Amino acid sequence: MTEPATQPSMIDAETRRRAIGQAQARGIRLPTFRELSAPDAIPAAISERLAAIDPDAADPMNLWRIHWYNGADRRSRAEIPGHLVLPKELTGTDATIVVMLGNRFPMIGAHKVLPAYAGLVAELVTGRFDPGHHRAVWPSTGNYCRGGIAVSRILGCSGIAVLPEGMSRERFEWLERWVTSPEDIVRTPGTESNVKEIYDACHELARHDENVILNQFSAFTNYVAHRAVTGPACEHVFRHLRTRNPHLALSAFVSATGSAGTIAAGDHLKAGHGTRIAAVEALECPTLLENGYGEHNIQGIGDKHVPLIHNVMNTDFAIAVSDRASDHLNLMIASEAGRGYLARRRRVDPELIAQLDEIGISGLANIVAAIKLAKYMRYGADDVVMTIATDSAAMYRTEREAFAARHYPDGFDEIDAGTVFGEFIAGAAPDAVLELGFPDRRRIFNLGYYTWVEQQGIPLDRFEARKHQTFWDELFDQRADWDRLIDEFNALADGN
């Protein structure tokens, strides 16, 4: 499989010239990592034009909304990134658990559009992708390929989504509205855990030179984007909370591994705050915990392998959460009975209950993992555990309905809600939590060899270089070079 662009250096000036011509014809200007990290740096003229743009439209202006500072309406810009602070009444822990809200990103209602943008832009500005010839192939378990299709369409590039056929119906309905033709959706066998089958389909597509595989699991721009954009956004929220309580410490960052892009935000937080980093996976497929395998329904965290861009040697915990927890909680927080139980029996603020719609299945798994970690570490009220909700409950309505029909055919009532809360929130035990020592990190790191060196052909020296923090710090330091290439691309598209 061809690796995505990993170095901010020119590959083919003529190909870049054609990409610039396409951008010029479509009136496109590309935001830099600098601007997405701190949207106040976005030119005022662009911000003014954005006010009239539908955040779900296939409009190039929506590239300027690919950041964490969109308001709840997804049109306006917020001073503080969207987040929820979960109280003890809901979590059962003294720790301050904070959830960053990814559903406020444009077009797909999920933060996966950020790495998709970073990946395709890296190809364009280095002259590796010709919009008139190449097709961008987006392997994913759902949200990343939707982000890729959205960014491809906006930039005037052909895009192909590759994802398991068993993913939620809402993912496919969205894709069917956005792709150029039905053939641009490639359905692979299986569900969330069948990442290998996605790779196999990409190998077949890569036999044709017009197909460029933009693999989020190996695209280091995915890492750079989240460390440069998501990390500072999390830090901004923490500093905001600290104005109310100066004793707060940013003790942990909890993230499902998935492609291991989001968890890169933890590297930023650890460098500045000594934050410990916890990787979350499904208990039914405990790859990090015990080199295990299996199937699960925590959609959005594809597994059975260790992503190339996962900085394993900087990860402090591996935590497993059962999909029984996320499936039951997905039903509870959306049902009238569940919401009534939270309001009447748990005394949770109704305004917060209404906002729980902004949390999807993987976000619920992250919250349960954050609770387990807080209990394991015995965190107190001054400890902040920060985590991510990639998307919202809207992406899983049909999953929720099917689950309810299977498990609650006579209806889901307040007694059921109490049972669910008791088992999966109040009863979330600090089990399946592995504090990673050096031997554990080395074991997980070594597990990646079989995917990336044996199967995908990554050179052994490049694979092993990832053991050292200097590799990741130098990679992150390249963000200024990526911004320089983007600025040059924009200047040439503007005719300067």
C-alpha positions in Angstrom: 0.0 0.0 0.0 1.4 3.4 -1.0 2.1 5.6 2.0 0.4 9.0 2.2 2.6 12.1 2.1 4.8 12.1 5.2 7.4 14.8 4.5 6.6 18.5 3.8 8.7 18.7 0.6 7.9 19.1 -3.1 7.6 15.9 -5.1 6.2 17.1 -8.5 5.9 20.8 -9.3 3.9 20.2 -12.5 1.3 18.1 -10.6 1.1 20.8 -8.0 0.6 23.4 -10.7 -2.4 21.5 -12.0 -3.8 21.3 -8.4 -3.3 25.0 -8.0 -5.1 25.6 -11.3 -8.1 23.6 -10.0 -8.1 25.6 -6.7 -7.9 28.8 -8.6 -10.8 27.9 -10.8 -13.0 27.0 -7.8 -11.9 30.0 -5.7 -10.5 27.8 -3.0 -8.1 28.9 -0.3 -6.7 26.3 2.1 -6.5 26.9 5.9 -3.2 26.2 7.6 -2.8 24.2 10.8 -2.0 27.5 12.5 -5.4 28.9 11.5 -7.3 25.8 12.5 -5.6 25.6 15.8 -6.4 29.3 16.6 -9.3 30.4 14.5 -8.9 34.0 15.6 -6.1 34.0 13.0 -8.5 33.3 10.2 -8.8 36.4 8.0 -11.8 38.6 9.0 -13.1 38.6 5.4 -13.4 34.8 5.4 -15.1 34.8 8.8 -17.7 37.3 7.6 -18.4 35.2 4.5 -18.8 32.1 6.6 -21.9 33.5 8.4 -24.0 32.9 5.3 -22.8 29.4 4.6 -24.7 26.3 5.6 -22.3 24.1 7.7 -23.5 21.0 5.9 -23.1 22.4 2.4 -20.5 21.2 -0.1 -19.0 24.7 -0.1 -15.2 25.4 0.0 -15.8 27.9 2.7 -16.6 25.1 5.1 -12.9 24.2 5.1 -12.6 27.2 7.5 -14.9 25.5 10.0 -12.6 22.4 10.4 -11.7 23.3 13.9 -13.1 22.9 17.5 -14.4 26.4 17.9 -17.8 26.1 16.1 -20.8 27.1 18.2 -23.7 24.8 19.0 -25.4 25.9 15.9 -22.3 24.9 13.9 -22.5 28.3 12.1 -21.1 30.7 14.6 -17.7 30.7 16.3 -17.4 30.0 20.0 -14.8 31.6 22.2 -14.2 28.2 24.0 -14.3 24.8 22.2 -17.6 23.0 22.7 -17.5 20.6 25.6 -19.5 19.1 28.4 -18.4 18.9 32.1 -20.0 15.8 33.6 -21.0 16.1 37.2 -20.6 13.4 39.9 -24.4 12.8 39.8 -23.8 11.4 36.3 -20.4 9.8 36.6 -20.3 8.6 40.2 -16.7 9.9 40.6 -15.2 13.0 42.2 -13.0 13.6 39.2 -14.0 16.3 36.7 -14.7 14.5 33.5 -14.7 16.7 30.4 -16.0 15.7 27.0 -14.9 17.5 23.9 -17.8 17.7 21.3 -16.7 16.6 17.8 -20.2 16.8 16.3 -19.8 20.5 15.8 -17.4 20.0 12.9 -18.9 20.9 9.5 -20.4 18.6 6.8 -20.1 15.3 8.6 -20.8 16.3 12.2 -17.7 14.6 13.4 -14.1 15.6 14.0 -12.7 13.0 11.6 -13.0 15.6 8.8 -9.9 17.2 10.3 -7.5 14.3 9.5 -9.2 13.8 6.2 -8.5 17.5 5.3 -4.9 17.2 6.5 -4.3 14.1 4.5 -5.6 15.3 1.1 -4.1 18.8 1.5 -0.7 17.2 2.1 -1.0 15.4 -1.2 -2.0 18.5 -3.0 0.6 20.9 -1.7 3.5 18.4 -2.3 2.5 17.7 -5.9 1.5 14.1 -5.3 -2.1 14.4 -6.2 -3.5 15.5 -9.6 -7.2 16.3 -9.2 -7.7 15.7 -12.9 -6.3 12.2 -12.8 -6.2 10.8 -9.3 -8.9 9.5 -7.1 -8.6 9.7 -3.3 -9.4 6.4 -1.6 -10.5 6.7 2.0 -10.3 3.4 4.1 -12.3 3.8 7.3 -15.0 2.3 9.6 -17.2 5.3 8.9 -16.5 8.9 9.9 -13.1 9.3 8.3 -14.3 8.1 4.9 -17.2 10.5 5.2 -14.8 13.3 6.0 -12.7 12.3 3.0 -15.6 12.2 0.6 -16.7 15.7 1.9 -13.2 17.2 1.5 -12.7 15.5 -1.9 -15.9 16.9 -3.3 -15.2 20.4 -2.0 -11.7 20.4 -3.5 -12.9 19.1 -6.8 -11.3 15.7 -6.4 -12.8 12.2 -7.0 -13.2 10.2 -3.8 -13.9 6.6 -2.9 -15.1 5.5 0.5 -14.1 2.0 1.7 -15.9 0.8 4.8 -17.4 -2.4 6.3 -20.9 -3.2 5.1 -22.1 -3.7 8.7 -21.7 -0.1 9.8 -24.6 2.1 10.8 -27.2 2.8 8.1 -26.8 6.6 8.8 -23.2 6.4 7.5 -24.3 4.9 4.2 -27.2 7.3 3.8 -24.8 10.2 4.2 -22.4 8.8 1.8 -25.1 8.1 -0.8 -26.0 11.8 -0.8 -22.4 13.0 -1.2 -20.6 10.6 -3.6 -20.6 11.1 -7.4 -21.8 7.6 -8.1 -22.8 4.5 -6.1 -19.6 2.8 -7.2 -17.7 5.3 -5.1 -18.8 3.4 -2.0 -16.9 0.1 -1.5 -18.5 -2.1 1.1 -16.1 -4.6 2.6 -17.1 -7.8 4.6 -17.7 -7.5 8.4 -18.2 -4.7 10.8 -16.1 -2.5 13.1 -13.3 -5.0 13.8 -12.7 -6.0 10.2 -9.9 -3.5 9.3 -7.8 -6.1 7.5 -10.6 -6.6 5.0 -10.5 -2.8 4.4 -6.8 -3.0 3.7 -7.3 -5.9 1.3 -9.8 -3.9 -0.7 -7.4 -1.0 -0.8 -4.6 -3.2 -2.2 -6.9 -4.1 -5.1 -7.7 -0.5 -5.7 -4.0 0.5 -5.5 -3.3 -1.7 -8.5 -4.7 1.1 -10.6 -2.3 4.1 -10.6 -5.1 6.7 -10.5 -6.1 5.5 -7.0 -4.3 7.2 -4.2 -4.8 5.5 -0.8 -5.2 8.0 2.0 -4.9 5.6 4.9 -5.7 7.3 8.2 -3.9 4.5 10.2 -0.6 5.3 8.6 -0.9 9.0 7.5 1.4 10.9 9.9 -0.5 14.1 8.9 -3.4 12.6 11.0 -1.1 12.6 14.0 0.2 16.1 13.3 -3.3 17.5 12.8 -4.6 16.3 16.1 -1.5 17.2 18.1 -1.5 20.7 16.5 -5.3 21.3 16.5 -7.1 19.0 18.9 -4.4 19.2 21.6 -4.5 23.0 22.0 -8.3 22.9 21.9 -8.3 20.5 24.9 -5.8 22.7 26.6 -7.9 25.8 26.0 -10.9 24.2 27.7 -8.8 23.1 30.6 -7.4 26.7 31.1 -11.0 28.0 30.9 -12.0 25.6 33.7 -9.0 26.5 35.7 -10.2 30.1 35.9 -12.9 28.8 38.1 -10.7 26.4 40.1 -7.0 27.2 40.0 -6.2 24.0 41.7 -7.3 21.8 38.8 -4.7 19.5 37.2 -5.1 18.0 33.7 -4.4 14.5 35.0 -5.5 12.3 32.1 -6.5 12.3 28.4 -8.6 9.3 27.4 -9.2 8.4 23.8 -10.3 5.3 21.8 -7.4 4.3 19.7 -9.2 3.9 16.3 -6.7 5.3 13.8 -4.6 6.7 16.7 -5.0 10.2 15.4 -7.1 11.7 18.2 -4.9 10.2 20.9 -2.0 12.4 19.5 -3.6 15.3 21.3 -2.4 13.5 24.5 1.2 14.1 23.4 0.5 17.8 23.4 -1.1 17.7 26.8 1.6 15.5 28.3 4.3 17.9 27.1 2.7 20.9 28.8 0.9 19.4 31.8 2.4 15.9 32.5 -1.0 14.5 31.5 -1.2 10.7 31.4 -2.5 9.1 28.2 -5.1 6.3 28.1 -5.9 4.3 25.0 -9.4 2.8 24.9 -10.5 -0.4 23.0 -13.4 -2.8 23.1 -13.3 -5.5 25.7 -14.7 -7.9 23.0 -11.5 -7.3 21.0 -8.7 -6.6 23.5 -5.8 -6.1 21.1 -3.7 -3.8 23.3 -4.5 -5.5 26.5 -3.8 -9.1 25.5 -3.1 -9.3 21.8 -6.7 -10.4 21.5 -9.3 -10.4 18.7 -13.0 -10.5 18.3 -16.0 -8.4 17.1 -17.8 -5.5 18.7 -20.1 -2.6 18.0 -18.2 0.4 19.4 -18.4 2.0 15.9 -15.5 4.2 14.9 -12.6 2.5 16.7 -11.4 -0.1 14.2 -9.0 -2.6 15.7 -7.2 -6.0 15.6 -4.0 -4.0 14.8 -1.8 -1.2 16.2 -1.9 1.9 13.9 1.4 3.0 12.5 0.7 6.5 13.8 0.1 5.4 17.4 2.9 6.7 19.7 2.7 3.6 21.8 5.8 4.3 23.8 4.2 7.5 25.2 0.9 5.8 26.2 0.3 5.2 29.9 -2.8 3.0 30.1 -4.8 0.6 28.0 -8.5 0.4 29.0 -11.1 -2.0 27.7 -14.8 -1.2 27.6 -17.6 -3.6 26.6 -19.8 -2.7 23.7 -22.7 -3.7 26.0 -22.0 -0.5 27.9 -22.0 1.8 24.9 -25.0 0.1 23.3 -27.1 0.2 26.5 -26.1 3.8 27.3 -26.9 4.9 23.7 -30.4 3.7 24.3 -30.7 5.1 27.8 -29.7 8.7 27.1 -31.9 8.9 24.1 -35.1 7.4 25.6 -37.7 9.3 27.5 -37.5 6.8 30.4 -33.7 7.1 30.6 -33.8 10.9 30.6 -36.5 10.8 33.2 -34.5 8.5 35.4 -31.4 10.8 35.1 -33.4 13.9 36.0 -35.6 12.4 38.8 -33.5 9.7 40.4 -29.9 11.0 39.7 -30.7 14.8 39.9 -28.8 15.5 36.7 -29.5 19.0 35.3 -32.1 18.7 32.5 -30.1 21.1 30.3 -27.1 18.7 30.5 -29.3 15.7 29.8 -30.5 17.4 26.6 -26.9 17.9 25.5 -26.1 14.2 25.8 -27.5 13.9 22.3 -24.1 15.3 21.2 -22.4 12.1 22.2 -22.2 9.0 20.0 -21.3 5.4 20.7 -17.5 5.8 20.8 -17.9 8.9 23.0 -19.9 6.9 25.5 -17.2 4.2 25.5 -14.7 6.9 26.2 -16.7 8.3 29.1 -17.0 4.8 30.7 -13.2 4.4 30.2 -12.7 7.8 31.9 -14.8 6.7 34.8 -12.9 3.5 35.1 -9.6 5.3 35.0 -10.8 7.9 37.6 -11.7 5.0 40.0 -8.5 3.1 39.3 -6.3 6.2 40.0 -8.6 7.5 42.8 -8.8 10.9 41.2 -10.4 13.7 43.2 -12.3 16.8 42.4 -9.1 18.7 41.3 -8.3 16.1 38.7 -9.5 16.7 35.2 -9.9 13.6 32.9 -10.5 14.8 29.4 -12.0 12.7 26.6 -13.6 13.0 23.2 -17.0 12.5 21.6 -16.1 12.0 17.9 -19.7 12.3 16.7 -23.3 12.5 18.0 -26.1 10.1 18.8 -27.8 11.1 15.5 -25.4 8.8 13.7 -26.7 5.7 15.5 -30.5 6.0 15.5 -31.0 2.8 13.6 -28.5 1.0 15.7 -30.4 2.1 18.8 -33.7 1.0 17.4 -32.4 -2.4 16.4 -30.8 -2.8 19.9 -34.0 -1.9 21.6 -36.0 -4.3 19.5 -33.6 -7.2 20.4 -33.2 -6.6 24.1 -36.3 -4.6 25.1 -39.1 -5.9 22.9 -41.7 -4.8 25.5 -40.3 -1.3 25.8 -37.6 0.4 27.8 -38.8 1.9 31.1 -37.4 3.8 34.0 -36.6 0.5 35.9 -34.5 -0.6 32.9 -32.8 2.8 32.9 -31.9 2.4 36.6 -30.5 -1.1 35.9 -28.4 0.2 32.9 -27.1 3.1 35.0 -26.3 0.8 37.9 -24.4 -1.7 35.8 -22.5 0.5 33.4 -22.0 3.9 35.2 -22.2 3.3 38.9 -21.0 -0.2 38.5 -18.1 0.7 36.1 -15.3 -1.1 38.0 -11.6 -0.2 37.5 -11.1 -3.6 35.8 -9.6 -4.2 32.3 -7.3 -1.2 33.1 -3.6 -1.9 32.4 -1.1 0.6 33.6 1.6 0.3 30.9 5.2 -0.3 32.0 8.0 -0.5 29.6 7.6 -4.2 28.8 3.9 -3.6 28.1 4.6 -0.8 25.7 7.3 -2.8 24.0 4.9 -5.7 23.6 2.2 -3.5 22.0 4.8 -1.7 19.8 6.1 -5.1 18.6 2.6 -6.2 17.7 2.4 -3.5 15.0 5.3 -5.2 13.1 3.0 -7.9 11.7 0.6 -5.4 10.1 3.0 -2.7 9.0 6.3 -4.5 8.0 5.0 -7.9 7.0 1.7 -7.0 5.5 2.0 -3.4 4.4 5.7 -3.2 3.5 6.8 -0.4 5.7 10.7 -0.5 5.9 11.9 -1.9 9.2 14.1 1.1 10.0 11.1 3.5 9.6 9.0 1.2 11.7 11.5 1.1 14.5 12.2 4.8 14.5 8.8 5.3 16.0 10.1 3.9 19.4 11.7 7.2 20.2 9.9 10.4 21.3 12.2 12.4 19.2 10.6 10.9 16.1 7.2 12.2 17.1 8.5 15.6 18.3 10.4 16.1 15.0 7.3 15.0 13.1 5.2 17.6 15.0 7.8 20.3 14.4 7.1 19.9 10.7 3.7 21.6 11.0 5.4 25.0 10.3 6.7 23.5 7.0 3.3 22.2 6.1 1.9 25.6 6.7 4.6 27.2 4.5 3.6 24.8 1.7 -0.1 25.6 2.2 0.7 29.4 2.2 2.7 29.0 -1.0 -0.1 27.0 -2.7 -2.6 29.7 -1.7 -0.4 32.5 -3.0 0.1 30.9 -6.4 -3.7 30.2 -6.6 -4.3 33.9 -5.8 -1.9 34.7 -8.7 0.8 36.1 -6.4 
